Amino acid sequence: MVTVAVVGAGMSGLSATHFLASKGAEVETFEASNEPGGIVRSTTVDGHVLEHGPQRLRLSKPVQSLVETLDLGDELIYGDDDQSLYAYYDGDLRPMPLSARDAITTDLLSWPGKARVLLEPLTRGPKPGETVEAFLTRKFGEEVATRFAGPLYSGLYGTDADEMYVEYSLGKALDRFGVEGSLLVFMLKKLLQGVETPPIISFEDGLGRLPEAMYEAHAESIHLETPVTDVRRDGESFRVETDRETVAAETVVFTTPAPTTAALLTDVDDKAAEVVERFSYNPLGVVHLRSSFDGTGHGFHVIDDGFRTDGSTWNASMLGRDGVFTSYVGSGDPTFLDADRSVVGRKAAREFETITGAEAEVLSVNVLRPGMPAYDRSWEALEDLSLPEGIEICSAFTSRAGLIGRITDGRKTAASVLED
Ligand SMILES: Cc1cc2nc3c(=O)[nH]c(=O)nc-3n(C[C@H](O)[C@H](O)[C@H](O)COP(=O)(O)OP(=O)(O)OC[C@H]3O[C@@H](n4cnc5c(N)ncnc54)[C@H](O)[C@@H]3O)c2cc1C
């Protein structure tokens, strides 16, 4: 009998394992793949470090604390924060107004469009049932909502802003940052208080170094290549089944995406499994390109219609990864991702060439399934989700998708399990 069985060793499962083990809990973690990290994966192709999931991280307190505990400080590399992020709008790359400089100089927004932002303090907070697009339009005007804030936020998840409810997505982020009234006033206060955003970081060998080090620190209790095939109730505890063994556990923590969690939960609580099955995801194509494009910036979001590319990160400029660019494709039409990988890669390269004017060749193509949690209207399922005692979910679909959110969720889940 172990205290806790953790299903999955992506950043959620590794964080839960790390915080449980550091509090002395007896924990066994099962991971289907032959490597830890899940979505966070880095490889080296032709001498280029490629990120298959997140491209970079911010050195916020939870990350800094892990970096120190795992002794990774010497491997850190820092990104250049003082660069623009672009929108590809009306056939050109135009800076998004993310800094005072870009807010004044950008031609992404007209002067009336920029002036409309000043009315934001007079508008109210989110209304029940309001979509992200309706909320942003009401707050900042249509131009900002459709050319900047909407695509910037909803593009992270590959979901249209009019398919996302504020209360299950953006509203939660606003709550977390303590934004109660005006967003503009909140940002101005932070600016005046001199609150600094933590720096952009990665590791020399890529972000995959973080889950790798977390795995190394707890290798004795993490079983790779051991997919969980079923979870069953056994009196007050649970039996966690794999092809190799069956483990009895007082608590089971699911860190797998919703479809896998639903399938594994069925024999424990079929009603909860049915609710979990309702959360939808957006599959995503990640294409690494090599190009001599010498633009300075963090990348671009595509606003214009008619492209399969949603956006691109300029690893070359942001992190000094020479010649490397990462394009995200497919959210507009997920059936495109069923095409042969070479077709997906070629399309991404040709569109990158159209947008930047520089030649590009494909280094690698990956299609992530189920992909990103959509945070769309299906998130109403959260209202109906009730888990049986002894079952915990520590995953992006019940909380925040970002890595910092995953680390924090792992710590909170560990605390809640041990308190029980
Ligand atoms: C392309 C992309 C870019 C992103 N960019 C950023 C970013 O810039 N910044 C940021 O903060 N966040 C970013 N995110 C979000 C973040 O990377 C993810 O939310 C996070 O990594 C998810 O971690 P997880 O452990 O919850 O899930 P996963 O990484 O999906 O881990 C789940 C694990 O469970 C395992 N598993 C599946 N089935 C079983 C089974 N039956 N038994 C045992 N194990 C199983 C899987 O193999 C996997 O390892 C990005 C995500 C994507 C897809």
PDBQT file of the ligand as one rigid body, heavy atoms in Angstrom, charges set to zero:
ROOT
HETATM    1  C1  LIG A 501       2.713  23.725 -28.020  1.00  0.00    +0.000 C 
HETATM    2  C2  LIG A 501       2.546  24.141 -26.592  1.00  0.00    +0.000 A 
HETATM    3  C3  LIG A 501       3.176  25.286 -26.142  1.00  0.00    +0.000 A 
HETATM    4  C4  LIG A 501       3.058  25.672 -24.815  1.00  0.00    +0.000 A 
HETATM    5  N1  LIG A 501       3.702  26.805 -24.413  1.00  0.00    +0.000 NA
HETATM    6  C5  LIG A 501       3.677  27.134 -23.114  1.00  0.00    +0.000 A 
HETATM    7  C6  LIG A 501       4.440  28.246 -22.654  1.00  0.00    +0.000 A 
HETATM    8  O1  LIG A 501       5.103  28.941 -23.435  1.00  0.00    +0.000 OA
HETATM    9  N2  LIG A 501       4.440  28.531 -21.340  1.00  0.00    +0.000 N 
HETATM   10  C7  LIG A 501       3.735  27.775 -20.458  1.00  0.00    +0.000 A 
HETATM   11  O2  LIG A 501       3.780  28.055 -19.255  1.00  0.00    +0.000 OA
HETATM   12  N3  LIG A 501       2.992  26.722 -20.850  1.00  0.00    +0.000 NA
HETATM   13  C8  LIG A 501       2.950  26.384 -22.167  1.00  0.00    +0.000 A 
HETATM   14  N4  LIG A 501       2.215  25.323 -22.596  1.00  0.00    +0.000 N 
HETATM   15  C9  LIG A 501       1.385  24.584 -21.624  1.00  0.00    +0.000 C 
HETATM   16  C10 LIG A 501       2.177  23.558 -20.831  1.00  0.00    +0.000 C 
HETATM   17  O3  LIG A 501       3.274  23.099 -21.549  1.00  0.00    +0.000 OA
HETATM   18  C11 LIG A 501       1.278  22.374 -20.511  1.00  0.00    +0.000 C 
HETATM   19  O4  LIG A 501       0.045  22.806 -19.939  1.00  0.00    +0.000 OA
HETATM   20  C12 LIG A 501       1.926  21.439 -19.497  1.00  0.00    +0.000 C 
HETATM   21  O5  LIG A 501       3.208  21.041 -19.941  1.00  0.00    +0.000 OA
HETATM   22  C13 LIG A 501       1.025  20.234 -19.291  1.00  0.00    +0.000 C 
HETATM   23  O6  LIG A 501       1.632  19.362 -18.370  1.00  0.00    +0.000 OA
HETATM   24  P1  LIG A 501       0.829  18.153 -17.787  1.00  0.00    +0.000 P 
HETATM   25  O7  LIG A 501       1.756  17.366 -16.962  1.00  0.00    +0.000 OA
HETATM   26  O8  LIG A 501      -0.423  18.626 -17.142  1.00  0.00    +0.000 OA
HETATM   27  O9  LIG A 501       0.330  17.311 -19.056  1.00  0.00    +0.000 OA
HETATM   28  P2  LIG A 501       1.201  16.450 -20.071  1.00  0.00    +0.000 P 
HETATM   29  O10 LIG A 501       2.457  17.138 -20.369  1.00  0.00    +0.000 OA
HETATM   30  O11 LIG A 501       0.274  16.105 -21.179  1.00  0.00    +0.000 OA
HETATM   31  O12 LIG A 501       1.558  15.141 -19.228  1.00  0.00    +0.000 OA
HETATM   32  C14 LIG A 501       0.708  14.040 -19.118  1.00  0.00    +0.000 C 
HETATM   33  C15 LIG A 501       1.576  12.806 -19.016  1.00  0.00    +0.000 C 
HETATM   34  O13 LIG A 501       0.744  11.667 -18.806  1.00  0.00    +0.000 OA
HETATM   35  C16 LIG A 501       1.290  10.587 -19.543  1.00  0.00    +0.000 C 
HETATM   36  N5  LIG A 501       0.241   9.582 -19.753  1.00  0.00    +0.000 N 
HETATM   37  C17 LIG A 501      -0.760   9.572 -20.671  1.00  0.00    +0.000 A 
HETATM   38  N6  LIG A 501      -1.512   8.458 -20.521  1.00  0.00    +0.000 NA
HETATM   39  C18 LIG A 501      -1.004   7.780 -19.472  1.00  0.00    +0.000 A 
HETATM   40  C19 LIG A 501      -1.349   6.555 -18.814  1.00  0.00    +0.000 A 
HETATM   41  N7  LIG A 501      -2.392   5.797 -19.204  1.00  0.00    +0.000 N 
HETATM   42  N8  LIG A 501      -0.589   6.150 -17.755  1.00  0.00    +0.000 NA
HETATM   43  C20 LIG A 501       0.470   6.882 -17.335  1.00  0.00    +0.000 A 
HETATM   44  N9  LIG A 501       0.857   8.042 -17.948  1.00  0.00    +0.000 NA
HETATM   45  C21 LIG A 501       0.115   8.479 -18.979  1.00  0.00    +0.000 A 
HETATM   46  C22 LIG A 501       1.768  11.246 -20.832  1.00  0.00    +0.000 C 
HETATM   47  O14 LIG A 501       2.721  10.422 -21.486  1.00  0.00    +0.000 OA
HETATM   48  C23 LIG A 501       2.370  12.539 -20.300  1.00  0.00    +0.000 C 
HETATM   49  O15 LIG A 501       3.729  12.398 -19.977  1.00  0.00    +0.000 OA
HETATM   50  C24 LIG A 501       2.291  24.910 -23.923  1.00  0.00    +0.000 A 
HETATM   51  C25 LIG A 501       1.639  23.767 -24.373  1.00  0.00    +0.000 A 
HETATM   52  C26 LIG A 501       1.744  23.388 -25.696  1.00  0.00    +0.000 A 
HETATM   53  C27 LIG A 501       1.019  22.165 -26.179  1.00  0.00    +0.000 C 
ENDROOT
TORSDOF 0
